[in-house]
Amino acid sequence: MRKLAAGNWKMNGTGADLAEVAALRAAHPSPAVDILICPPATLLSRLSQAAGPAIASGGQDCHAAASGAHTGDISAAMLIDAGASYVILGHSERRADHRETDAVVAAKCQAAWAAGLTAVVCVGETEAQRDAGQTLGAIGAQLAGSIPEGAGPDTLVVAYEPVWAIGTGRVPSPEQIAEVHDFLRAELTARLGPRTASGIRLLYGGSVKPDNAAGIFAVSNVDGALVGGASLKAADFSAIVTALEDAPV
Ligand code: PEP
């Protein structure tokens, strides 16, 4: 399995920020891990060209339908046309801002697969759920409901993103991350069998920074990271990529 360092630019970035991609490309001409950047849709085509062959690009969402009267939305085929090979689905900000349910995320995942995209499906508990001892229950339900039948290592990446850790500077302990990632692997194994489940990459996301990345990447069943704020600057993201390259297998 090749590990994955994924950047989620969210609603940040204009043409000027493509210089960060050029710098990242120059720093990692032949990376030992997969690198992915998911910019806003307006930048996807230009970023895909600027990134070169060693850095993949992806969307931050897609519609469940292939085309039609959905003003403002983007289909999976449009993402591919703009150069994407991945799409983030079910990010907690979309689940909250756009009321996306597990069923909606699963339908989008089907559409992504039908078009040929790899889906990065996000799951994660709120702080209230963690405080109530509901972390694994909440994540298990999201995982079961958000991923359609037929997942495999080439079509699915799962990102564990505790909602309370996103953009806050707060990070779960290594034991807390291990508990969830071991649980995710076990759930995928029960559903898909050990051979398929062992190849599906499990990313941790939530306030990953250059100074905490190595510790997170040393945790069992952590196969990479989904990085928000620290993916916007090439120097920070490059340091995280290097930490992943140096992480224990
Ligand atoms: C994210 O939103 O996917 C994320 C992990 O953000 P940050 O790294 O800024 O916490």
Boltz pocket constraint, residues with backbone or C-beta under 6 A from the ligand:
constraints:
  - pocket:
      binder: B
      contacts: [[A, 8], [A, 161], [A, 165], [A, 166], [A, 167], [A, 168], [A, 205], [A, 206], [A, 207], [A, 208], [A, 226], [A, 227], [A, 228], [A, 229], [A, 230]]
      max_distance: 6.0
